[in-house]
């Protein structure tokens, strides 16, 4: 039996459609290579027509609370609920909204459960921010925050909801927010990735997080977020194997790049070019990442600001301090995931632990950026994929309670990056269940993603506003795939100018 030449094996595996498609693309790529020369392999500098307008922010730090924090226990103060304790949620408030299977058939029905926590208003003016006693450190920087009470989504379960807010679609396969920023704007630091992701430790890390949440979907892989690990090498395979010097590694990469370039010229596969860029980035990161992770240059005053936990790799505080160091080094998009906010039962115990994890570090990040003159050009975002219900899940008790998923309204906050400080945007009704008008009356009908209603912020609007602050018109940032121009906000989204300074 004749063996197949391994150099031709990939050619023999091509389908007829792939053969013609790649052949046509190969001619274009070869011609482009002749015109651009070495520029074809240059580090990503973004699209030539971006930014579309003068940006207010140079970078984004996204603090994502995976699982759905309770807006009613943290940000959305509803003192009137105390008098409604134990009453059933009125039918006209729910208005036929879908609820999850976890509470749809519970014997106790949907009993109202007010928050047990005290709230303090951080300003005496009408727009002052109310903050729960669970977040005393964050309360100290409330004058820097814009708290949005009217964020909403259609997704009611975790995986589609997180996928939706991160990629603009409930269905996996689309590029993430960070990938869009990398594709559109490129990088300010050629020795670190455009997009860095960290997973902070949590005592209640129930939900899984999939790499599609920081992935590229149908875009080239060089826009992928890099996961920075807290144990072992910060990046997998960062260290050279024993016996391999840096000079040896350089020679290997040069040889490999020559082979890959030949394949790119022959077949026009953009993933091959992305592979070359990733190899080169990995080589440069062997020098830049150890320097990034060397915390010995930080002062004791800085560690005191972030708290003792900042000295523990993988803690939320350590991730926030690393985020500031990444921001200083020109990384454009930084995201920290903190899991464990899915409090179906022991909300008091779980949210208490979660807030203890993140509270001081969130405040420290804001203060640290501000004292370094970086907050004005750094957009910091805090929030989850949805909120939690006003009605109780499980046993009704004043000392402890659980809450189910609630997508109709929830709270997020933004700071810096050209966002108005010390204000709230949007209102909810007396139950914290529906988005309301300026007088507290529920909007009729409740808003949808298909059209914008003043005072509301769908997650498409959130992403449109993030892009706008980075100098991008969300309707013009597109990527053509399978005959269609895709964008992060799909065919929706509205920039919330009311919160922009």
C-alpha positions as CSV (number, residue, x, y, z in Angstrom):
1,X,0.0,0.0,0.0
2,X,1.3,3.4,-1.0
3,X,1.7,5.8,1.9
4,X,0.5,9.4,1.6
5,X,3.0,12.1,1.5
6,X,2.3,14.0,4.7
7,X,3.1,17.3,2.9
8,X,0.1,16.7,0.6
9,X,-2.2,15.0,3.2
10,X,-4.1,18.3,4.0
11,X,-4.7,18.8,0.2
12,X,-6.2,15.4,-0.2
13,X,-8.5,16.1,2.8
14,X,-10.1,19.2,1.2
15,X,-13.6,19.0,0.0
16,X,-14.5,20.2,-3.5
17,X,-16.0,23.4,-2.1
18,X,-13.0,24.1,0.1
19,X,-10.6,23.5,-2.9
20,X,-12.3,26.1,-5.1
21,X,-12.9,28.5,-2.2
22,X,-9.4,28.4,-0.9
23,X,-7.9,28.5,-4.4
24,X,-9.7,31.7,-5.1
25,X,-8.7,33.2,-1.8
26,X,-5.1,32.1,-2.2
27,X,-4.7,34.2,-5.4
28,X,-6.0,37.2,-3.5
29,X,-3.7,36.6,-0.5
30,X,-0.7,36.0,-2.7
31,X,-1.3,39.3,-4.5
32,X,-1.8,41.1,-1.2
33,X,1.4,39.6,0.1
34,X,3.3,41.0,-3.0
35,X,1.8,44.4,-2.4
36,X,2.2,44.6,1.3
37,X,5.3,42.6,1.9
38,X,6.3,42.4,5.5
39,X,3.3,44.6,6.5
40,X,1.1,41.5,6.1
41,X,2.6,40.0,9.2
42,X,2.9,43.2,11.2
43,X,1.3,43.3,14.6
44,X,-2.4,44.2,14.5
45,X,-2.9,48.0,14.3
46,X,-6.7,47.9,13.8
47,X,-8.8,49.0,10.9
48,X,-7.6,52.0,8.9
49,X,-10.8,54.1,9.3
50,X,-10.9,53.8,13.1
51,X,-11.5,55.4,15.5
52,X,-14.7,56.8,13.9
53,X,-14.7,59.7,16.3
54,X,-12.5,61.0,19.1
55,X,-12.6,58.4,21.9
56,X,-13.3,59.2,25.5
57,X,-11.6,56.0,26.7
58,X,-8.4,54.2,25.7
59,X,-9.2,51.0,27.4
60,X,-11.9,48.9,29.1
61,X,-11.7,47.0,32.4
62,X,-14.8,44.8,32.7
63,X,-15.5,43.3,36.1
64,X,-18.0,40.5,35.3
65,X,-20.0,39.0,38.2
66,X,-21.0,35.7,36.7
67,X,-24.2,34.2,38.1
68,X,-26.4,37.3,38.5
69,X,-25.9,39.6,41.5
70,X,-29.0,40.7,43.3
71,X,-29.7,44.3,42.4
72,X,-32.3,44.4,45.2
73,X,-29.7,43.6,47.8
74,X,-26.8,45.7,46.5
75,X,-28.0,48.8,44.5
76,X,-31.7,49.1,43.9
77,X,-33.1,50.4,47.3
78,X,-36.7,49.5,47.8
79,X,-37.7,50.3,51.4
80,X,-41.4,50.0,50.6
81,X,-41.0,46.2,50.2
82,X,-40.7,45.8,54.0
83,X,-44.5,46.3,54.3
84,X,-45.1,43.7,51.6
85,X,-43.1,40.9,53.2
86,X,-44.6,37.5,52.5
87,X,-47.3,38.8,50.1
88,X,-47.6,37.2,46.7
89,X,-46.2,39.1,43.7
90,X,-49.3,40.6,42.0
91,X,-50.2,39.0,38.7
92,X,-50.2,42.4,36.9
93,X,-46.6,43.0,38.0
94,X,-45.4,39.7,36.6
95,X,-47.7,40.2,33.5
96,X,-47.2,36.7,32.2
97,X,-43.4,36.9,32.3
98,X,-41.6,33.6,32.0
99,X,-40.1,32.3,35.2
100,X,-37.6,29.5,35.5
101,X,-38.5,25.9,36.4
102,X,-36.9,26.4,39.8
103,X,-39.8,28.6,41.0
104,X,-42.6,28.1,38.5
105,X,-44.2,25.4,40.6
106,X,-43.0,26.0,44.1
107,X,-45.7,25.5,46.7
108,X,-45.2,28.8,48.4
109,X,-45.9,30.6,45.1
110,X,-43.9,33.9,44.6
111,X,-43.7,35.5,48.0
112,X,-42.2,38.9,48.2
113,X,-39.0,39.1,50.2
114,X,-37.4,42.5,50.9
115,X,-33.7,42.9,51.4
116,X,-32.4,42.5,54.9
117,X,-29.6,45.0,54.3
118,X,-29.4,48.7,55.1
119,X,-28.7,51.1,52.3
120,X,-27.0,54.5,52.5
121,X,-27.3,57.3,50.0
122,X,-23.9,58.6,49.1
123,X,-25.1,62.1,48.0
124,X,-27.9,64.3,49.1
125,X,-28.8,65.3,45.6
126,X,-31.6,63.7,43.7
127,X,-29.2,61.6,41.6
128,X,-27.3,60.3,44.6
129,X,-26.3,56.7,44.6
130,X,-27.8,54.3,47.1
131,X,-25.4,51.5,48.1
132,X,-25.9,48.4,50.3
133,X,-24.0,47.9,53.5
134,X,-22.5,44.8,51.8
135,X,-20.4,47.2,49.8
136,X,-18.9,49.7,52.2
137,X,-15.6,50.2,50.2
138,X,-17.5,50.6,46.9
139,X,-19.7,53.2,48.6
140,X,-16.6,55.3,49.3
141,X,-16.2,55.8,45.5
142,X,-19.9,56.2,44.7
143,X,-19.3,59.7,43.5
144,X,-17.3,58.2,40.6
145,X,-20.0,55.7,39.6
146,X,-22.9,55.8,37.2
147,X,-25.3,53.2,38.4
148,X,-27.7,52.0,35.8
149,X,-30.8,50.4,37.3
150,X,-32.6,49.7,34.0
151,X,-30.3,47.2,32.3
152,X,-32.3,44.3,30.8
153,X,-32.0,41.2,28.6
154,X,-34.2,38.6,27.1
155,X,-32.2,35.6,28.3
156,X,-33.3,34.0,31.6
157,X,-30.7,31.2,32.0
158,X,-27.0,31.5,32.6
159,X,-25.2,30.2,29.5
160,X,-27.3,32.0,26.9
161,X,-27.4,35.1,29.1
162,X,-23.6,35.3,29.5
163,X,-23.1,34.4,25.8
164,X,-25.6,37.2,24.9
165,X,-24.0,40.0,26.9
166,X,-20.4,39.0,25.9
167,X,-21.0,38.4,22.1
168,X,-24.3,40.0,21.2
169,X,-26.0,36.6,20.5
170,X,-27.5,33.9,22.7
171,X,-26.2,31.4,20.3
172,X,-22.5,30.5,20.5
173,X,-20.2,31.3,17.6
174,X,-20.0,35.1,17.5
175,X,-16.9,37.2,18.4
176,X,-16.6,38.6,21.9
177,X,-16.6,42.2,22.9
178,X,-12.8,42.0,23.4
179,X,-12.3,40.4,20.0
180,X,-14.3,43.2,18.3
181,X,-12.1,45.8,20.1
182,X,-8.9,44.0,19.0
183,X,-10.2,43.7,15.4
184,X,-11.2,47.3,15.2
185,X,-8.6,49.2,17.2
186,X,-5.6,46.9,17.4
187,X,-3.1,47.2,20.2
188,X,-0.9,49.8,22.0
189,X,1.5,47.2,23.2
190,X,3.2,44.7,20.9
191,X,4.6,42.7,23.7
192,X,1.3,41.8,25.4
193,X,-2.0,40.5,23.9
194,X,-4.7,43.0,22.9
195,X,-7.2,41.3,25.2
196,X,-6.4,39.6,28.6
197,X,-8.9,37.6,30.7
198,X,-8.6,36.5,34.3
199,X,-10.7,34.2,36.4
200,X,-10.7,35.3,40.0
201,X,-11.1,32.7,42.8
202,X,-14.5,32.4,44.4
203,X,-15.9,30.3,47.3
204,X,-19.1,29.7,45.3
205,X,-17.9,29.0,41.7
206,X,-20.9,27.1,40.5
207,X,-21.1,28.1,36.8
208,X,-18.6,27.0,34.1
209,X,-17.1,29.6,31.9
210,X,-16.3,28.7,28.3
211,X,-13.5,30.2,26.2
212,X,-16.1,31.3,23.6
213,X,-16.9,34.1,26.0
214,X,-13.5,35.7,25.2
215,X,-13.2,34.0,21.8
216,X,-13.1,35.2,18.3
217,X,-16.0,33.2,16.7
218,X,-15.5,33.6,13.0
219,X,-12.8,36.2,13.2
220,X,-9.1,35.3,12.9
221,X,-7.7,33.7,16.1
222,X,-5.2,36.4,16.8
223,X,-8.1,38.5,18.3
224,X,-8.7,35.8,20.9
225,X,-8.5,36.8,24.6
226,X,-5.5,35.4,26.5
227,X,-6.4,33.7,29.7
228,X,-3.9,34.7,32.4
229,X,-3.5,31.9,34.9
230,X,-2.8,32.2,38.7
231,X,-1.0,28.9,39.1
232,X,2.2,27.7,37.3
233,X,3.1,29.7,34.2
234,X,0.8,32.6,33.9
235,X,0.4,31.5,30.2
236,X,0.6,27.9,29.2
237,X,3.9,26.8,27.7
238,X,5.4,30.2,28.5
239,X,8.7,28.7,29.6
240,X,11.0,27.0,27.2
241,X,11.6,23.3,27.8
242,X,14.9,22.2,29.5
243,X,17.8,22.5,27.1
244,X,16.1,24.9,24.7
245,X,17.6,28.4,24.8
246,X,16.0,31.6,23.7
247,X,18.2,31.6,20.7
248,X,17.0,28.1,19.9
249,X,13.4,29.1,20.2
250,X,14.0,32.1,17.9
251,X,15.5,29.8,15.2
252,X,12.5,27.3,15.6
253,X,10.0,30.1,15.2
254,X,11.8,31.5,12.1
255,X,11.7,28.1,10.5
256,X,8.1,27.5,11.4
257,X,7.1,31.0,10.2
258,X,8.7,30.2,6.8
259,X,6.7,27.0,6.5
260,X,3.4,28.7,7.6
261,X,4.0,31.6,5.2
262,X,4.4,29.2,2.4
263,X,1.1,27.6,3.3
264,X,-0.6,31.0,3.6
265,X,0.7,32.0,0.1
266,X,-0.6,28.7,-1.3
267,X,-4.0,28.5,0.3
268,X,-4.9,31.9,1.6
269,X,-6.1,30.7,5.0
270,X,-6.2,33.7,7.3
271,X,-5.9,31.3,10.3
272,X,-2.3,30.5,9.1
273,X,-1.4,34.2,9.3
274,X,-3.0,34.4,12.7
275,X,-0.9,31.4,13.8
276,X,2.3,33.2,12.8
277,X,1.2,36.3,14.8
278,X,0.4,34.2,17.8
279,X,3.8,32.4,17.7
280,X,5.5,35.8,17.6
281,X,3.4,37.1,20.5
282,X,4.2,34.1,22.6
283,X,7.9,34.7,22.0
284,X,7.7,38.3,23.1
285,X,5.5,37.4,26.1
286,X,8.3,35.2,27.5
287,X,9.9,38.5,28.4
288,X,6.9,40.7,29.1
289,X,4.7,38.5,31.1
290,X,7.2,37.7,33.9
291,X,7.8,41.4,34.3
292,X,4.0,42.0,34.4
293,X,3.5,39.5,37.1
294,X,6.4,40.6,39.3
295,X,4.5,42.4,42.1
296,X,7.7,43.2,44.0
297,X,7.7,46.7,42.4
298,X,4.4,47.6,44.0
299,X,4.5,49.6,47.3
300,X,3.0,48.6,50.6
301,X,0.6,51.5,50.3
302,X,-0.8,49.9,47.1
303,X,-1.2,46.5,48.8
304,X,-2.9,48.2,51.7
305,X,-5.3,49.9,49.2
306,X,-6.3,46.7,47.6
307,X,-6.2,44.6,50.8
308,X,-4.1,41.7,52.0
309,X,-5.8,39.4,49.4
310,X,-3.9,41.2,46.7
311,X,-0.8,39.3,47.6
312,X,-2.6,36.0,46.9
313,X,-2.4,35.0,43.2
314,X,-5.8,34.4,41.7
315,X,-7.8,36.5,44.2
316,X,-10.1,39.1,42.9
317,X,-7.9,41.8,44.5
318,X,-4.8,40.4,42.8
319,X,-6.7,40.3,39.5
320,X,-7.7,44.0,39.9
321,X,-4.1,45.0,40.7
322,X,-2.9,43.1,37.7
323,X,-5.6,44.8,35.6
324,X,-4.2,48.2,36.6
325,X,-0.7,47.0,35.6
326,X,-2.0,45.7,32.2
327,X,-3.7,49.1,31.7
328,X,-0.5,50.9,32.3
329,X,1.2,48.7,29.7
330,X,-1.3,49.6,27.0
331,X,-3.5,46.5,27.0
332,X,-6.8,47.7,25.5
333,X,-9.3,45.2,26.9
334,X,-9.1,43.5,30.3
335,X,-11.8,41.3,31.8
336,X,-12.1,39.7,35.2
337,X,-14.7,37.0,35.7
338,X,-15.8,36.3,39.3
339,X,-18.2,33.4,39.6
340,X,-20.6,32.4,42.3
341,X,-23.4,35.0,42.3
342,X,-26.2,32.5,41.6
343,X,-27.8,32.7,45.0
344,X,-30.9,30.5,44.7
345,X,-30.8,29.6,48.4
346,X,-28.3,30.9,50.8
347,X,-28.2,34.5,49.4
348,X,-27.1,36.0,52.7
349,X,-24.1,33.7,53.1
350,X,-23.2,33.6,49.5
351,X,-23.6,37.3,48.6
352,X,-21.9,38.2,51.9
353,X,-18.8,36.1,50.8
354,X,-18.9,37.4,47.3
355,X,-19.1,41.0,48.3
356,X,-16.2,40.5,50.7
357,X,-14.2,39.2,47.8
358,X,-14.8,42.1,45.4
359,X,-15.8,45.2,47.4
360,X,-12.4,46.6,48.5
361,X,-10.7,45.7,45.3
362,X,-13.3,47.4,43.1
363,X,-13.0,50.6,45.2
364,X,-9.2,50.3,45.1
365,X,-9.1,49.9,41.4
366,X,-11.1,53.1,40.9
367,X,-9.0,55.0,43.5
368,X,-5.7,53.6,42.0
369,X,-6.6,54.6,38.5
370,X,-7.7,58.0,39.6
371,X,-4.6,58.8,41.6
372,X,-2.4,57.8,38.6
373,X,-4.4,60.0,36.2
374,X,-5.8,57.0,34.3
375,X,-9.5,56.9,35.3
376,X,-10.6,59.5,32.8
377,X,-9.3,57.3,30.0
378,X,-10.2,53.9,31.4
379,X,-13.8,52.7,31.2
380,X,-14.5,50.4,34.2
381,X,-17.7,48.3,34.1
382,X,-19.3,46.1,36.8
383,X,-22.2,43.8,36.4
384,X,-23.5,40.3,35.6
385,X,-25.7,38.6,33.0
386,X,-29.0,39.4,34.8
387,X,-30.4,40.3,38.2
388,X,-32.5,38.4,40.8
389,X,-36.2,38.3,41.6
390,X,-38.0,40.2,44.3
391,X,-39.8,37.0,45.2
392,X,-38.2,34.4,47.4
393,X,-37.0,31.0,46.2
394,X,-37.2,28.2,48.7
395,X,-38.1,28.9,52.3
396,X,-39.3,32.4,53.2
397,X,-37.2,33.6,56.1
398,X,-36.0,37.0,57.2
399,X,-32.6,35.7,58.1
400,X,-31.9,34.0,54.9
401,X,-33.5,33.7,51.5
402,X,-32.8,32.9,47.9
403,X,-33.7,34.7,44.7
404,X,-34.2,33.3,41.1
405,X,-32.9,34.8,37.8
406,X,-34.4,38.1,36.7
407,X,-33.6,39.5,33.3
408,X,-36.3,42.3,33.1
409,X,-34.2,44.8,35.1
410,X,-30.9,44.7,36.9
411,X,-28.1,47.1,38.0
412,X,-24.8,47.6,36.5
413,X,-22.3,50.4,37.1
414,X,-19.8,52.2,34.9
415,X,-17.0,54.6,35.9
416,X,-14.3,56.7,34.2
417,X,-13.9,56.7,30.4
418,X,-16.1,59.7,29.8
419,X,-19.1,58.5,31.8
420,X,-20.9,61.0,34.1
421,X,-19.9,60.3,37.7
422,X,-22.1,60.1,40.8
423,X,-25.4,59.6,39.0
424,X,-28.0,56.9,38.5
425,X,-29.7,56.1,35.2
426,X,-33.1,54.5,34.8
427,X,-35.6,53.4,37.4
428,X,-37.5,50.3,38.4
429,X,-41.0,50.0,39.8
430,X,-41.8,49.6,43.6
431,X,-41.1,45.9,43.4
432,X,-37.8,46.2,41.5
433,X,-39.4,43.9,39.0
434,X,-40.1,46.1,35.9
435,X,-38.4,49.1,34.4
436,X,-40.3,52.3,35.3
437,X,-40.6,55.8,34.1
438,X,-39.3,58.8,36.0
439,X,-42.3,58.7,38.3
440,X,-41.8,55.1,39.2
441,X,-44.7,53.8,37.1
442,X,-44.0,50.6,35.1
443,X,-43.4,51.3,31.4
444,X,-46.2,49.9,29.2
445,X,-45.3,47.9,27.4
446,X,-42.0,46.9,28.9
447,X,-39.1,47.7,26.5
448,X,-37.5,45.3,24.1
449,X,-34.2,45.1,22.2
450,X,-36.0,46.1,19.0
451,X,-36.4,49.7,19.8
452,X,-34.9,52.1,22.4
453,X,-37.0,53.6,25.2
454,X,-35.4,56.6,27.1
455,X,-34.3,55.6,30.6
456,X,-33.6,52.0,29.6
457,X,-30.4,50.1,28.7
458,X,-30.6,46.8,26.8
459,X,-27.4,44.8,26.8
460,X,-27.0,45.8,23.1
461,X,-27.2,49.5,24.3
462,X,-24.5,48.7,26.8
463,X,-22.2,47.3,24.2
464,X,-23.0,50.2,21.8
465,X,-22.1,52.7,24.5
466,X,-18.8,50.8,25.4
467,X,-17.8,50.9,21.7
468,X,-18.8,54.6,21.4
469,X,-16.6,55.5,24.3
470,X,-13.7,53.8,22.6
471,X,-14.3,55.9,19.5
472,X,-16.3,53.3,17.5
473,X,-19.7,53.7,15.8
474,X,-21.2,50.3,16.6
475,X,-23.2,50.3,13.3
476,X,-20.0,50.7,11.3
477,X,-17.8,48.1,13.0
478,X,-18.7,45.1,10.9
479,X,-17.1,41.8,9.9
480,X,-18.2,40.0,6.7
481,X,-18.8,36.3,7.1
482,X,-20.8,33.9,5.0
483,X,-22.2,36.7,2.9
484,X,-23.4,38.9,5.8
485,X,-21.9,41.8,7.6
486,X,-22.0,41.0,11.3
487,X,-21.6,43.4,14.2
488,X,-21.5,43.1,18.0
489,X,-24.9,44.7,18.5
490,X,-26.5,42.6,15.7
491,X,-29.0,45.0,14.1
492,X,-29.9,46.7,17.3
493,X,-28.3,48.9,20.0
494,X,-28.5,52.6,21.0
495,X,-25.7,54.7,22.5
496,X,-26.9,56.0,25.9
497,X,-25.8,59.6,25.5
498,X,-27.5,60.6,28.8
499,X,-24.8,59.0,30.8
500,X,-21.9,60.4,28.7
501,X,-20.1,63.5,30.0
